[in-house]
Structure formats: C-alpha cells, structure tokens
Amino acid sequence: MLLLKRIVATPGVLGGKPRVDGTRVGVSHILAALAAGDTADEIVEALPWLSHDDIKAALLYGAYSAERPPVQAAE
C-alpha cells in the first residue's frame, strides 16, 4: 500500500490530524470535498500541489479508518 505512505500525521500540524505529506491539506478536507460532489479532477485543479494519487491515498486512508472499532467516550 504505497499510497498510504502519502498520508502522515505530525503533532503541531493540523492538530496532528492525518494530511497529505508535504501539505497542510487534511484527509478530512479531501473526503469532505468528494462527499460534497467535487471530483478528483476539480480538487487537483483547485489545489495543484495535490495529485490524483494523493486523492486516492485519502480515500484509502478513510476506508481503512472506517474498519477500526469506534472510539468510546469516557463516562
């Protein structure tokens, strides 16, 4: 899964949330744009420092994250 190497989380950058390496574009931003109806082409056109592989990596990261057990809030 070489695509997943494009996704990093760094304390102090975007609050430590997952993002595309070398950018401040969070995985959540990409997923939200896709959910809102933007295409990968539109995202890459608007953010030319991203590639189509970055979009695929964000989708793959989201898919893997959905497979994790939900976090339970402390009572």
C-alpha positions as CSV (number, residue, x, y, z in Angstrom):
1,M,0.0,0.0,0.0
2,L,2.4,2.6,-1.2
3,L,-0.4,5.1,-1.5
4,L,-0.8,5.2,2.3
5,K,2.8,6.5,2.7
6,R,1.5,9.8,1.3
7,I,-0.6,10.3,4.4
8,V,1.1,11.5,7.6
9,A,0.1,12.9,11.0
10,T,2.5,15.3,12.7
11,P,1.9,16.8,16.1
12,G,1.6,20.6,15.7
13,V,0.5,20.4,12.1
14,L,-3.3,20.4,11.5
15,G,-3.7,19.4,15.2
16,G,-2.0,16.1,14.5
17,K,-4.7,15.0,12.1
18,P,-3.9,13.0,9.0
19,R,-2.9,15.0,6.0
20,V,-1.2,14.7,2.6
21,D,2.6,14.6,3.2
22,G,4.3,17.9,2.4
23,T,1.0,19.9,2.6
24,R,-1.5,21.2,5.1
25,V,-4.4,19.5,3.3
26,G,-6.1,17.2,5.6
27,V,-7.6,13.8,4.7
28,S,-10.9,15.1,6.1
29,H,-10.8,18.1,3.7
30,I,-10.4,15.9,0.7
31,L,-13.1,13.5,1.8
32,A,-15.5,16.3,2.6
33,A,-14.9,17.8,-0.9
34,L,-15.6,14.5,-2.5
35,A,-18.7,14.0,-0.4
36,A,-19.9,17.5,-1.5
37,G,-19.7,16.4,-5.1
38,D,-16.3,17.7,-6.2
39,T,-14.4,15.3,-8.5
40,A,-10.8,14.4,-8.1
41,D,-10.1,16.5,-11.2
42,E,-11.7,19.5,-9.6
43,I,-9.8,19.1,-6.4
44,V,-6.5,18.8,-8.2
45,E,-7.3,21.8,-10.3
46,A,-8.1,23.9,-7.2
47,L,-5.1,22.6,-5.3
48,P,-2.5,21.9,-7.9
49,W,0.1,20.8,-5.3
50,L,-2.1,17.7,-4.9
51,S,-2.0,14.7,-7.3
52,H,-4.6,12.2,-8.2
53,D,-2.6,9.7,-6.2
54,D,-3.0,12.0,-3.1
55,I,-6.8,11.8,-3.6
56,K,-6.7,8.0,-3.9
57,A,-4.5,7.9,-0.7
58,A,-7.0,10.0,1.2
59,L,-9.8,7.6,0.1
60,L,-7.8,4.6,1.0
61,Y,-7.0,6.1,4.4
62,G,-10.6,6.8,5.0
63,A,-11.6,3.3,4.0
64,Y,-9.1,1.8,6.5
65,S,-10.2,4.2,9.2
66,A,-13.8,3.1,8.8
67,E,-12.7,-0.5,9.6
68,R,-11.3,0.4,13.0
69,P,-13.5,-0.1,16.1
70,P,-15.3,3.1,17.1
71,V,-13.7,5.1,19.9
72,Q,-15.8,5.0,23.1
73,A,-16.2,8.2,25.0
74,A,-15.2,8.1,28.7
75,E,-18.2,8.3,31.0
